[in-house]
Amino acid sequence: MSALALSTSNSATMLRRSLLHGVRYPLMLVSGLLTPVILLLLFVYILGGALGATMPDGRMGYLNYIAPSMVLLTVCYGGGATAVTVSVDMTEGIINRFRTMPISRASLLIGHVIGGVLRTMVSVLLVLAVALLMGFRPSATPVEWVATLGVLTMLAFALTWLTVALGASAKSPAGANTAILPIQLLPLVSSAFVPTDSMPGVIRWIAEYQPFTPVIDTVRGLLIGSPIGNSALIAAIWCVGITVVSFFWARAGFNRDA
Amino acid sequence: MSTHPFAIETTGLRKSYGDKVVLDGVDLRVPAGTIFSLLGPNGAGKTTAVNILTTLLRADGGEVRVAGHDVAREPDAVRKAISVTGQFAAVDNLLTGWENLLLVADLHRLGKREGRALATRLLEQFDLVDAAKVKALAYSGGMRRRLDLAMTLVGGPSLIFLDEPTTGLDPRSRHSMWQIIRDLVAGGTTIFLTTQYLEEADELADRIAVLDGGKLVAEGTADELKQRVPGSYIRLRFADGQALRAGAAALAVPLPETEELTLKVPNDGGVRALRTVLDRLDDASVEAEELTVHTPDLDDVFLALTDRKTVPQGATR
């Protein structure tokens, strides 16, 4: 039995387990979905009139500006469930069962990551559908749609590795839930809700040089045709960097002593 | 099944966390096909020992061979031979009993049909058929333990580690767990058992080792251990005060301080000592109504061997 065949088979089993968890515990999916949808409704119907006042189409113009941001926020919130389930695995007895079995050590992590990315992308599609129902009218061509989903998947992959690492290092599921808070708050200090040039000095600097701004600018550019510039490249570098660092962090957390 | 005579062999096993020495040169030999029980007070290092033997933790020093393989150099070979049931039932709460068993069967790559057949058989064997489609979250403590042990059996391990398998179980569940363990050993499996219940070790184990302060303080069969502690005596009951006094004189033991018509004769629990007592009574023509031989139980052994002023509450395992 080759190591690769063993690893593939074990990872498929672990992925099935992760997906079954999503079905068994739908609250995980709902909580990751509810926040972006509520924020979308809040920003468009309550704040949209004021925030969209300077935009060409008022409230609907602001919806077009903010819908891509909400899709990005969905990716950030999707990681919450992953961090908690990984932490539950690590702090309850089952991790020791897996560790004493003749299975591929990476399979549990791989199952969690692929399962997490799939769960997140389902949420992304649902939030996109809500935005479209509210009147979001993207100008994207089919190729741009594919590129958008590609960028979002890349971000979901990076953030899922990061949340797996946080979950594997957390001392308790509650701790894991707290540890991911920065991931969910950082997008608020970006170009997600308002253009960065409307922000004061230091905050503007943070907003411009943090990872979510280039990602959101890329997604927005692809969907509604705003300028992308070098944002796509910077976004890709951020995602690859986060993935690599998180991968090693997650592995170290997973392999720490019993 | 392992052809190696010893399922577990350790020499000079050492482990410490910082300054705290948890295992201080432990030598263990567990013959294949037997039940070996490791006893010790909280904090003695039992769980650390189990974690090292099951490849979860690396030893600081010493030789550790499990199922004929070195745990540090060939952990995967060791994992193929062993299975572990820890103190906390290692089941997936969000999956049903059936799904839990299939999960483990799939990880062992048993194949769909074989995995299902085995899961069905184990659910029957462990009396979980009615709960097969229920999430493990809703199981009682006894059911979780049974499911946990059923999962442990998937893959046909030759050596099973049971870390306090009956903690928190009611007497009926405990007895059914004991029967399951006996059946496993009858089938050739080796069992390494840690337990808080000395009665359990007495009932099940072929050999018992007592761990205290990171060192083995005793090892042997339950009977051998019991003979190591003083406390054996013969208890004689007499019909009346006259016979009692005659008996006490013949055996040169003090009269009881109470009104009881019984004498306690300290003794090593052996047959020869018993015969001597009876001969002396015969020579003095004294008749005893009733005779019982009291030997110390494992509780006496445990307390004598692991004597300390106070056992700290909530000491770490």
Interface residues (C-beta under 8 A of the other chain):
Chain A: M1 L6 S9 N10 T13 R16 R17 L20 H21 R24 Y25 E92 G93 I94 N96 R97 F98 R99 T100 M101 P102 I103 D257 A258
Chain B: N51 T54 T55 L56 L57 R58 D76 R79 K80 I82 S83 V84 G86 Q87 F88 A89 A90 V91 D92 N93 L94 L95 E99 L103 V104 D106 L107 H108 R109 K135 D148 M151 G155
